[in-house]
């Protein structure tokens, strides 16, 4: 009986840990060339990011603006004149950060 419980717990922990790793947040941002940045979010398992929180912060971490991904898992904003980063916050331990230096046309 102990072996069955042990292997049951082992199997459960393996299944749960694979679900944690399969739900990694992803965020890709592009400069539209017209002063607008568009970011698209999602998860590594294909889940939508609609309604998920997103922030734009300056180099000191101060929030410039914040909002939520729309129904298409997108977020658009005017390009800041300072260095910035886009932070897609999908909950504790599930954050994707895109520095402005990585955002291209």
LUMVEX-993083 format. One record per atom (N, C-alpha, C, O): x, y, z; residue in three letters. Coordinates in steps of 0.2 Angstrom, whole numbers, plus 2048, in hexadecimal, padded with zeros to 3 digits. Each point is the difference from the previous one (the first is absolute). Layout:
<pts>
{east=X; north=Y; up=Z; r=ala}
...
</pts>
This chain:
<pts>
{east=804; north=7FA; up=800; r=unk}
{east=7FC; north=806; up=800; r=unk}
{east=804; north=806; up=800; r=unk}
{east=7FF; north=805; up=7FD; r=unk}
{east=807; north=7FB; up=807; r=unk}
{east=804; north=806; up=800; r=unk}
{east=803; north=802; up=7F9; r=unk}
{east=801; north=805; up=7FE; r=unk}
{east=801; north=7F5; up=7FE; r=unk}
{east=803; north=801; up=7FA; r=unk}
{east=7FB; north=803; up=7FB; r=unk}
{east=802; north=805; up=7FC; r=unk}
{east=7F7; north=7F9; up=805; r=unk}
{east=7FB; north=803; up=7FB; r=unk}
{east=7FF; north=808; up=802; r=unk}
{east=800; north=804; up=7FB; r=unk}
{east=800; north=7FD; up=80B; r=unk}
{east=7FF; north=808; up=802; r=unk}
{east=807; north=803; up=7FE; r=unk}
{east=7FF; north=806; up=7FD; r=unk}
{east=807; north=7F8; up=804; r=unk}
{east=806; north=803; up=7FE; r=unk}
{east=800; north=801; up=7F8; r=unk}
{east=801; north=806; up=7FE; r=unk}
{east=7FD; north=7F5; up=7FE; r=unk}
{east=800; north=801; up=7F9; r=unk}
{east=7FB; north=804; up=7FE; r=unk}
{east=800; north=804; up=7FB; r=unk}
{east=7FA; north=7FC; up=808; r=unk}
{east=7FB; north=805; up=7FE; r=unk}
{east=802; north=807; up=801; r=unk}
{east=7FE; north=804; up=7FC; r=unk}
{east=805; north=7FD; up=80A; r=unk}
{east=802; north=807; up=802; r=unk}
{east=806; north=802; up=7FB; r=unk}
{east=800; north=806; up=7FD; r=unk}
{east=804; north=7F6; up=801; r=unk}
{east=805; north=801; up=7FB; r=unk}
{east=7FD; north=802; up=7F9; r=unk}
{east=802; north=805; up=7FD; r=unk}
{east=7F9; north=7F7; up=801; r=unk}
{east=7FD; north=801; up=7FA; r=unk}
{east=7FC; north=807; up=800; r=unk}
{east=801; north=804; up=7FB; r=unk}
{east=7FC; north=7FD; up=80A; r=unk}
{east=7FC; north=807; up=801; r=unk}
{east=805; north=806; up=7FF; r=unk}
{east=7FF; north=805; up=7FD; r=unk}
{east=807; north=7FA; up=807; r=unk}
{east=805; north=806; up=800; r=unk}
{east=803; north=801; up=7F9; r=unk}
{east=801; north=806; up=7FE; r=unk}
{east=800; north=7F5; up=7FE; r=unk}
{east=803; north=800; up=7FA; r=unk}
{east=7FB; north=803; up=7FB; r=unk}
{east=801; north=805; up=7FC; r=unk}
{east=7F8; north=7F9; up=804; r=unk}
{east=7FB; north=803; up=7FC; r=unk}
{east=7FF; north=808; up=802; r=unk}
{east=800; north=804; up=7FB; r=unk}
{east=800; north=7FE; up=80B; r=unk}
{east=7FF; north=807; up=802; r=unk}
{east=806; north=804; up=7FE; r=unk}
{east=7FF; north=806; up=7FE; r=unk}
{east=807; north=7F7; up=803; r=unk}
{east=806; north=804; up=7FE; r=unk}
{east=800; north=801; up=7F8; r=unk}
{east=803; north=806; up=7FE; r=unk}
{east=7FB; north=7F6; up=7FE; r=unk}
{east=800; north=801; up=7F9; r=unk}
{east=7FB; north=805; up=7FE; r=unk}
{east=801; north=804; up=7FB; r=unk}
{east=7FA; north=7FD; up=809; r=unk}
{east=7FB; north=805; up=7FE; r=unk}
{east=802; north=807; up=802; r=unk}
{east=7FF; north=804; up=7FD; r=unk}
{east=805; north=7FC; up=808; r=unk}
{east=803; north=807; up=802; r=unk}
{east=805; north=802; up=7FB; r=unk}
{east=800; north=806; up=7FE; r=unk}
{east=804; north=7F6; up=7FF; r=unk}
{east=805; north=802; up=7FB; r=unk}
{east=7FD; north=801; up=7F9; r=unk}
{east=802; north=803; up=7FC; r=unk}
{east=7F8; north=7FA; up=803; r=unk}
{east=7FD; north=801; up=7F9; r=unk}
{east=7FC; north=806; up=800; r=unk}
{east=7FD; north=801; up=7FB; r=unk}
{east=802; north=803; up=80A; r=unk}
{east=7FC; north=806; up=800; r=unk}
{east=805; north=806; up=801; r=unk}
{east=7FE; north=805; up=804; r=unk}
{east=807; north=7FB; up=7F9; r=unk}
{east=805; north=806; up=800; r=unk}
{east=7FD; north=806; up=7FC; r=unk}
{east=7FE; north=7FF; up=7FA; r=unk}
{east=802; north=807; up=809; r=unk}
{east=7FD; north=806; up=7FC; r=unk}
{east=805; north=802; up=7FB; r=unk}
{east=806; north=800; up=801; r=unk}
{east=7F8; north=802; up=7F9; r=unk}
{east=803; north=802; up=7FA; r=unk}
{east=7FE; north=807; up=7FE; r=unk}
{east=7FA; north=801; up=801; r=unk}
{east=80B; north=804; up=7FE; r=unk}
{east=7FE; north=806; up=7FD; r=unk}
{east=804; north=803; up=7FB; r=unk}
{east=806; north=800; up=801; r=unk}
{east=7F7; north=802; up=7F9; r=unk}
{east=804; north=802; up=7FB; r=unk}
{east=7FE; north=807; up=7FE; r=unk}
{east=7FA; north=801; up=7FF; r=unk}
{east=80A; north=804; up=800; r=unk}
{east=7FE; north=807; up=7FF; r=unk}
{east=804; north=802; up=7F9; r=unk}
{east=805; north=7FF; up=7FF; r=unk}
{east=7F7; north=805; up=7FE; r=unk}
{east=803; north=803; up=7F9; r=unk}
{east=7FE; north=808; up=800; r=unk}
{east=7FB; north=802; up=802; r=unk}
{east=80A; north=801; up=7FB; r=unk}
{east=7FF; north=807; up=7FF; r=unk}
{east=7FD; north=801; up=7F9; r=unk}
{east=803; north=7FE; up=7FB; r=unk}
{east=7F7; north=805; up=805; r=unk}
{east=7FC; north=801; up=7FA; r=unk}
{east=803; north=805; up=7FB; r=unk}
{east=7FE; north=801; up=7FB; r=unk}
{east=807; north=803; up=808; r=unk}
{east=803; north=805; up=7FB; r=unk}
{east=7FC; north=807; up=800; r=unk}
{east=802; north=804; up=7FD; r=unk}
{east=7F9; north=7FC; up=807; r=unk}
{east=7FC; north=806; up=800; r=unk}
{east=7FF; north=803; up=807; r=unk}
{east=7FB; north=803; up=801; r=unk}
{east=80A; north=7FB; up=803; r=unk}
{east=7FF; north=802; up=807; r=unk}
{east=7FC; north=7FC; up=805; r=unk}
{east=7FF; north=801; up=806; r=unk}
{east=7FF; north=7F9; up=7F7; r=unk}
{east=7FC; north=7FB; up=804; r=unk}
{east=804; north=7FA; up=801; r=unk}
{east=803; north=7FD; up=7FB; r=unk}
{east=7FC; north=800; up=80B; r=unk}
{east=803; north=7F9; up=801; r=unk}
{east=7FA; north=7FB; up=801; r=unk}
{east=7FB; north=802; up=803; r=unk}
{east=805; north=7F9; up=7FA; r=unk}
{east=7FB; north=7FA; up=801; r=unk}
{east=803; north=7FA; up=803; r=unk}
{east=805; north=7FE; up=7FD; r=unk}
{east=7F9; north=800; up=808; r=unk}
{east=802; north=7FA; up=804; r=unk}
{east=7FB; north=7FA; up=7FF; r=unk}
{east=7FA; north=802; up=801; r=unk}
{east=808; north=7F8; up=7FE; r=unk}
{east=7FC; north=7FB; up=800; r=unk}
{east=802; north=7FB; up=805; r=unk}
{east=806; north=7FE; up=800; r=unk}
{east=7F5; north=7FF; up=804; r=unk}
{east=802; north=7FC; up=805; r=unk}
{east=7FC; north=7F9; up=800; r=unk}
{east=7FC; north=7FF; up=7FC; r=unk}
{east=807; north=7FC; up=807; r=unk}
{east=7FD; north=7FA; up=800; r=unk}
{east=804; north=7FB; up=805; r=unk}
{east=804; north=802; up=804; r=unk}
{east=7FA; north=7F8; up=7FC; r=unk}
{east=804; north=7FB; up=804; r=unk}
{east=803; north=7FA; up=7FC; r=unk}
{east=7FD; north=7FF; up=7FA; r=unk}
{east=808; north=7FE; up=808; r=unk}
{east=803; north=7FB; up=7FC; r=unk}
{east=7FC; north=7FA; up=7FF; r=unk}
{east=801; north=7FC; up=7FB; r=unk}
{east=7F9; north=803; up=808; r=unk}
{east=7FC; north=7FB; up=7FF; r=unk}
{east=7FA; north=802; up=7FB; r=unk}
{east=7FC; north=7FC; up=7FF; r=unk}
{east=805; north=80A; up=7FE; r=unk}
{east=7FB; north=802; up=7FC; r=unk}
{east=7FA; north=804; up=802; r=unk}
{east=7FC; north=803; up=7FD; r=unk}
{east=804; north=7FE; up=80A; r=unk}
{east=7FA; north=803; up=803; r=unk}
{east=801; north=808; up=7FE; r=unk}
{east=805; north=803; up=7FF; r=unk}
{east=7F5; north=800; up=801; r=unk}
{east=7FF; north=807; up=7FF; r=unk}
{east=802; north=804; up=806; r=unk}
{east=800; north=7FE; up=806; r=unk}
{east=803; north=808; up=7F9; r=unk}
{east=801; north=805; up=805; r=unk}
{east=7FB; north=805; up=801; r=unk}
{east=801; north=805; up=803; r=unk}
{east=7F9; north=7FB; up=7F9; r=unk}
{east=7FB; north=805; up=801; r=unk}
{east=7FF; north=801; up=807; r=unk}
{east=7FE; north=7FC; up=804; r=unk}
{east=801; north=80B; up=7FE; r=unk}
{east=7FF; north=802; up=807; r=unk}
{east=806; north=800; up=804; r=unk}
{east=7FF; north=801; up=806; r=unk}
{east=806; north=7FD; up=7F8; r=unk}
{east=806; north=7FF; up=805; r=unk}
{east=803; north=807; up=800; r=unk}
{east=800; north=804; up=7FC; r=unk}
{east=803; north=7FE; up=80A; r=unk}
{east=803; north=806; up=802; r=unk}
{east=807; north=801; up=7FC; r=unk}
{east=804; north=7FC; up=7FF; r=unk}
{east=7FD; north=80B; up=7FF; r=unk}
{east=806; north=801; up=7FC; r=unk}
{east=802; north=807; up=803; r=unk}
{east=7FB; north=805; up=800; r=unk}
{east=80B; north=7FD; up=800; r=unk}
{east=803; north=806; up=803; r=unk}
{east=805; north=802; up=7FB; r=unk}
{east=804; north=7FC; up=7FD; r=unk}
{east=7FD; north=80B; up=803; r=unk}
{east=806; north=803; up=7FD; r=unk}
{east=803; north=804; up=805; r=unk}
{east=7FD; north=804; up=803; r=unk}
{east=80A; north=7FA; up=7FE; r=unk}
{east=804; north=803; up=806; r=unk}
{east=806; north=804; up=7FD; r=unk}
{east=802; north=7FE; up=7FB; r=unk}
{east=800; north=807; up=808; r=unk}
{east=806; north=804; up=7FE; r=unk}
{east=806; north=7FC; up=803; r=unk}
{east=7FF; north=7FB; up=803; r=unk}
{east=807; north=808; up=7FC; r=unk}
{east=806; north=7FC; up=802; r=unk}
{east=801; north=7FF; up=807; r=unk}
{east=804; north=7FC; up=803; r=unk}
{east=7F8; north=809; up=801; r=unk}
{east=800; north=7FF; up=808; r=unk}
{east=7FB; north=7FC; up=802; r=unk}
{east=7FF; north=7FF; up=806; r=unk}
{east=7FD; north=7FE; up=7F6; r=unk}
{east=7FA; north=7FB; up=802; r=unk}
{east=7FA; north=804; up=801; r=unk}
{east=7FB; north=7FD; up=803; r=unk}
{east=805; north=80A; up=7FC; r=unk}
{east=7FA; north=803; up=801; r=unk}
{east=7FB; north=7FF; up=7FB; r=unk}
{east=802; north=800; up=7FA; r=unk}
{east=7F7; north=7FF; up=808; r=unk}
{east=7FB; north=7FE; up=7FB; r=unk}
{east=7FF; north=806; up=7FC; r=unk}
{east=7FD; north=805; up=802; r=unk}
{east=803; north=7FB; up=7F7; r=unk}
{east=7FF; north=805; up=7FB; r=unk}
{east=7F8; north=7FF; up=7FF; r=unk}
{east=7FD; north=805; up=800; r=unk}
{east=801; north=7F5; up=7FE; r=unk}
{east=7F9; north=7FF; up=7FF; r=unk}
{east=7FF; north=7F8; up=801; r=unk}
{east=804; north=7FC; up=800; r=unk}
{east=7F6; north=803; up=801; r=unk}
{east=7FE; north=7F9; up=802; r=unk}
{east=7F9; north=7FF; up=7FD; r=unk}
{east=7FC; north=804; up=7FF; r=unk}
{east=803; north=7F5; up=7FF; r=unk}
{east=7F9; north=7FE; up=7FD; r=unk}
{east=800; north=7F9; up=800; r=unk}
{east=803; north=7FC; up=803; r=unk}
{east=7F8; north=802; up=7F8; r=unk}
{east=7FF; north=7F8; up=800; r=unk}
{east=800; north=7FF; up=7F8; r=unk}
{east=7FE; north=804; up=7FC; r=unk}
{east=804; north=7F5; up=803; r=unk}
{east=800; north=7FE; up=7F9; r=unk}
{east=7F9; north=800; up=7FE; r=unk}
{east=7FB; north=7FE; up=804; r=unk}
{east=803; north=803; up=7F5; r=unk}
{east=7FA; north=800; up=7FE; r=unk}
{east=7FE; north=7F9; up=7FE; r=unk}
{east=803; north=7FB; up=801; r=unk}
{east=7F7; north=804; up=7FC; r=unk}
{east=7FD; north=7FA; up=7FE; r=unk}
{east=804; north=7FC; up=7FB; r=unk}
{east=800; north=7FA; up=7FF; r=unk}
{east=805; north=80A; up=7FE; r=unk}
{east=805; north=7FC; up=7FB; r=unk}
{east=806; north=7FF; up=803; r=unk}
{east=805; north=7FF; up=7FD; r=unk}
{east=7FC; north=802; up=80A; r=unk}
{east=806; north=800; up=803; r=unk}
{east=805; north=805; up=7FE; r=unk}
{east=806; north=7FE; up=800; r=unk}
{east=7F8; north=808; up=7FF; r=unk}
{east=804; north=805; up=7FD; r=unk}
{east=800; north=806; up=805; r=unk}
{east=7FA; north=801; up=803; r=unk}
{east=80B; north=803; up=7FD; r=unk}
{east=800; north=807; up=804; r=unk}
{east=804; north=805; up=7FC; r=unk}
{east=806; north=7FE; up=7FE; r=unk}
{east=7F7; north=807; up=800; r=unk}
{east=803; north=806; up=7FC; r=unk}
{east=801; north=806; up=805; r=unk}
{east=7FC; north=801; up=804; r=unk}
{east=80A; north=802; up=7FA; r=unk}
{east=801; north=807; up=804; r=unk}
{east=804; north=804; up=7FC; r=unk}
{east=804; north=7FE; up=7FC; r=unk}
{east=7FC; north=809; up=806; r=unk}
{east=805; north=804; up=7FD; r=unk}
{east=807; north=7FF; up=802; r=unk}
{east=801; north=7FF; up=806; r=unk}
{east=804; north=801; up=7F6; r=unk}
{east=807; north=7FF; up=802; r=unk}
{east=802; north=805; up=804; r=unk}
{east=800; north=806; up=7FE; r=unk}
{east=803; north=7F9; up=808; r=unk}
{east=802; north=804; up=805; r=unk}
{east=807; north=803; up=7FD; r=unk}
{east=803; north=7FD; up=7FC; r=unk}
{east=7FF; north=809; up=806; r=unk}
{east=806; north=804; up=7FE; r=unk}
{east=806; north=7FE; up=804; r=unk}
{east=805; north=802; up=7FF; r=unk}
{east=7FA; north=7FA; up=806; r=unk}
{east=805; north=7FE; up=805; r=unk}
{east=801; north=7F8; up=7FF; r=unk}
{east=7FC; north=7FD; up=7FD; r=unk}
{east=80A; north=800; up=805; r=unk}
{east=800; north=7F9; up=801; r=unk}
{east=7FB; north=7FD; up=804; r=unk}
{east=7FE; north=803; up=805; r=unk}
{east=7FF; north=7F7; up=7F9; r=unk}
{east=7FB; north=7FD; up=803; r=unk}
{east=800; north=7F9; up=7FF; r=unk}
{east=804; north=7FD; up=7FD; r=unk}
{east=7F8; north=7FF; up=807; r=unk}
{east=7FF; north=7F9; up=7FF; r=unk}
{east=7F8; north=7FF; up=801; r=unk}
{east=7FD; north=803; up=803; r=unk}
{east=801; north=7F8; up=7F9; r=unk}
{east=7F9; north=7FD; up=800; r=unk}
{east=800; north=7FA; up=805; r=unk}
{east=804; north=7FB; up=7FF; r=unk}
{east=7F8; north=805; up=806; r=unk}
{east=800; north=7FA; up=804; r=unk}
{east=7F9; north=7FD; up=800; r=unk}
{east=7FB; north=803; up=801; r=unk}
{east=805; north=7F7; up=7FD; r=unk}
{east=7FA; north=7FC; up=7FF; r=unk}
{east=7FF; north=7FC; up=807; r=unk}
{east=804; north=7FB; up=801; r=unk}
{east=7F7; north=807; up=803; r=unk}
{east=800; north=7FD; up=807; r=unk}
{east=7FA; north=7FB; up=800; r=unk}
{east=7FA; north=802; up=800; r=unk}
{east=808; north=7F7; up=800; r=unk}
{east=7FB; north=7FB; up=800; r=unk}
{east=7FF; north=7FD; up=807; r=unk}
{east=7FE; north=7FA; up=800; r=unk}
{east=805; north=809; up=805; r=unk}
{east=7FF; north=7FE; up=807; r=unk}
{east=807; north=7FE; up=802; r=unk}
{east=805; north=800; up=7FD; r=unk}
{east=7FB; north=7FF; up=80A; r=unk}
{east=807; north=7FE; up=803; r=unk}
{east=804; north=7FB; up=7FC; r=unk}
{east=7FD; north=7FA; up=7FF; r=unk}
{east=809; north=808; up=800; r=unk}
{east=804; north=7FB; up=7FC; r=unk}
{east=7FF; north=7FF; up=7F9; r=unk}
{east=803; north=7FC; up=7FD; r=unk}
{east=7F8; north=808; up=800; r=unk}
{east=7FF; north=800; up=7F9; r=unk}
{east=800; north=807; up=7FD; r=unk}
{east=7FB; north=803; up=7FF; r=unk}
{east=80B; north=7FF; up=800; r=unk}
{east=801; north=807; up=7FE; r=unk}
{east=804; north=800; up=7FA; r=unk}
{east=806; north=7FC; up=800; r=unk}
{east=7F8; north=807; up=7FA; r=unk}
{east=804; north=801; up=7FA; r=unk}
{east=802; north=807; up=800; r=unk}
{east=7FC; north=804; up=800; r=unk}
{east=80B; north=7FE; up=7FF; r=unk}
{east=802; north=807; up=7FF; r=unk}
{east=803; north=801; up=7FA; r=unk}
{east=805; north=7FC; up=7FE; r=unk}
{east=7F9; north=809; up=7FE; r=unk}
{east=803; north=802; up=7FA; r=unk}
{east=803; north=807; up=800; r=unk}
{east=7FD; north=805; up=800; r=unk}
{east=80A; north=7FB; up=800; r=unk}
{east=803; north=807; up=800; r=unk}
{east=7FF; north=803; up=7FA; r=unk}
{east=800; north=7FD; up=7FA; r=unk}
{east=800; north=80A; up=806; r=unk}
{east=7FF; north=804; up=7FA; r=unk}
{east=805; north=7FF; up=7FB; r=unk}
{east=7FF; north=800; up=7FA; r=unk}
{east=807; north=7FE; up=808; r=unk}
{east=806; north=7FF; up=7FB; r=unk}
{east=7FF; north=7FA; up=7FC; r=unk}
{east=803; north=7FF; up=7FB; r=unk}
{east=7F8; north=7FC; up=807; r=unk}
{east=7FE; north=7FA; up=7FC; r=unk}
{east=7FA; north=801; up=7FB; r=unk}
{east=7FE; north=7FC; up=7FD; r=unk}
{east=7FF; north=80A; up=804; r=unk}
{east=7FA; north=801; up=7FC; r=unk}
{east=802; north=804; up=7F9; r=unk}
{east=803; north=805; up=800; r=unk}
{east=7FC; north=7F7; up=7FB; r=unk}
{east=802; north=803; up=7F9; r=unk}
{east=7FA; north=800; up=7FB; r=unk}
{east=7FB; north=7FE; up=802; r=unk}
{east=806; north=806; up=7F9; r=unk}
{east=7FB; north=800; up=7FB; r=unk}
{east=7FF; north=7FA; up=7FC; r=unk}
{east=7FC; north=7FF; up=7FB; r=unk}
</pts>
